[in-house]
Amino acid sequence: MNETMIKGKLVSAEQLLAQLFAPECKPSLRWLRTQTKAMSIPHVRIGHLVFFDVQMVRTALGDKGRSPAQVSGSGAVAKADEQKLGGD
């Protein structure tokens, strides 16, 4: 069993997104659930409920060395950059 020490208050998915992102650049709940299912961000499951420690998630996203927007849309960004450079 994974024994991770939770240091902060646990929050819901909606609260996590509100605390981590500005309203104009906040990703969707679907993105968060996808990242949770892929075990990309730390979470705590209590029964069927899922909670997050804001600081642990912030650290995990920072350790990846890229922003959440780059994680979810990297293929579209790469294609757009390629088109700007004249590639097909």
ROLUM-760870 format. One record per residue (C-alpha): x, y negated, z negated; residue number from 1. Coordinates in Angstrom, 1 decimal, m for minus. Each point is the difference from the previous one (the first is absolute). Layout:
BEGIN
+--------+--------+--------+-----+
:      x :      y :      z :   k :
+--------+--------+--------+-----+
:      X :      Y :      Z : NUM :
...
+--------+--------+--------+-----+
***
This chain:
BEGIN
+--------+--------+--------+-----+
:      x :      y :      z :   k :
+--------+--------+--------+-----+
:    0.0 :    0.0 :    0.0 :   1 :
:    1.3 :   m3.5 :    0.8 :   2 :
:    0.7 :   m1.9 :   m3.2 :   3 :
:    0.1 :   m3.7 :    0.9 :   4 :
:   m0.2 :   m2.6 :   m2.7 :   5 :
:   m2.7 :   m2.6 :    0.6 :   6 :
:    1.2 :   m3.3 :   m1.3 :   7 :
:   m2.8 :   m2.3 :    1.0 :   8 :
:   m3.8 :   m0.1 :    0.1 :   9 :
:   m1.7 :    2.3 :    2.5 :  10 :
:   m2.2 :   m1.7 :    2.6 :  11 :
:   m2.4 :    1.1 :    2.7 :  12 :
:    0.8 :   m0.1 :    3.7 :  13 :
:   m1.9 :   m3.3 :    0.5 :  14 :
:    1.8 :   m1.6 :   m3.0 :  15 :
:    3.4 :    1.2 :    1.3 :  16 :
:   m0.5 :   m1.5 :    3.4 :  17 :
:   m1.2 :   m3.3 :   m1.5 :  18 :
:    3.1 :   m0.2 :   m2.3 :  19 :
:    2.6 :    0.9 :    2.7 :  20 :
:   m1.2 :   m1.8 :    3.0 :  21 :
:   m1.3 :   m3.5 :    0.9 :  22 :
:   m3.6 :    0.2 :    1.3 :  23 :
:    0.9 :   m0.9 :    3.6 :  24 :
:    2.5 :    2.8 :    0.3 :  25 :
:   m1.5 :    2.7 :   m2.2 :  26 :
:    0.0 :    3.5 :    1.6 :  27 :
:   m3.2 :    2.1 :    0.0 :  28 :
:   m1.0 :    2.5 :   m2.6 :  29 :
:    0.3 :    2.6 :    2.7 :  30 :
:    3.7 :   m0.8 :    0.3 :  31 :
:    0.5 :    0.3 :   m3.7 :  32 :
:   m1.8 :    3.4 :   m0.1 :  33 :
:    2.1 :    1.2 :    2.9 :  34 :
:    3.2 :   m1.0 :   m1.8 :  35 :
:   m1.3 :    1.7 :   m3.2 :  36 :
:   m0.8 :    3.2 :    1.8 :  37 :
:    3.4 :    0.0 :    1.7 :  38 :
:    1.6 :   m0.4 :   m3.5 :  39 :
:    1.7 :   m3.2 :    1.2 :  40 :
:   m1.0 :   m2.0 :   m3.0 :  41 :
:   m0.2 :    1.1 :   m3.6 :  42 :
:   m3.5 :    0.6 :   m1.4 :  43 :
:   m1.7 :    1.7 :   m2.9 :  44 :
:   m3.0 :    2.3 :    0.6 :  45 :
:   m2.4 :    0.5 :   m2.9 :  46 :
:   m2.6 :    2.4 :    1.2 :  47 :
:   m1.2 :   m1.4 :    3.4 :  48 :
:    1.0 :   m3.6 :   m1.0 :  49 :
:    3.3 :   m1.5 :    1.3 :  50 :
:    1.8 :   m2.8 :   m1.9 :  51 :
:    3.2 :   m1.9 :    0.7 :  52 :
:    2.7 :   m1.7 :   m2.1 :  53 :
:    0.6 :   m3.3 :    1.9 :  54 :
:    3.7 :   m0.3 :   m0.9 :  55 :
:    0.7 :    3.6 :    1.0 :  56 :
:   m1.7 :   m0.5 :    3.4 :  57 :
:    1.8 :   m3.3 :    0.5 :  58 :
:    3.3 :    1.7 :   m0.7 :  59 :
:   m0.9 :    3.0 :    2.3 :  60 :
:   m0.9 :   m2.4 :    2.9 :  61 :
:    3.2 :   m2.0 :   m0.6 :  62 :
:    2.2 :    3.1 :    0.0 :  63 :
:   m1.2 :    0.9 :    3.5 :  64 :
:    1.6 :   m3.3 :    1.1 :  65 :
:   m2.9 :   m1.0 :    2.1 :  66 :
:   m3.3 :   m1.8 :   m0.5 :  67 :
:   m3.4 :    1.8 :    0.0 :  68 :
:   m0.8 :   m1.5 :    3.3 :  69 :
:    3.0 :    1.6 :    1.6 :  70 :
:   m0.9 :    3.3 :   m1.5 :  71 :
:   m3.5 :    0.1 :    1.4 :  72 :
:    0.5 :   m1.7 :    3.4 :  73 :
:    3.6 :    0.9 :    0.9 :  74 :
:   m1.0 :    1.7 :    3.3 :  75 :
:   m2.0 :   m3.0 :    1.2 :  76 :
:    2.7 :   m2.5 :   m1.0 :  77 :
:    2.7 :    2.0 :    1.8 :  78 :
:   m2.1 :    0.2 :    3.2 :  79 :
:   m0.8 :   m3.7 :   m0.2 :  80 :
:    3.8 :   m0.8 :   m0.4 :  81 :
:    0.8 :    2.3 :    2.9 :  82 :
:   m2.5 :   m1.8 :    2.2 :  83 :
:    1.5 :   m3.4 :   m0.9 :  84 :
:    3.4 :    1.2 :    1.0 :  85 :
:   m1.3 :    1.1 :    3.4 :  86 :
:    0.1 :    3.8 :   m0.7 :  87 :
:   m2.7 :    2.3 :    1.2 :  88 :
+--------+--------+--------+-----+
***
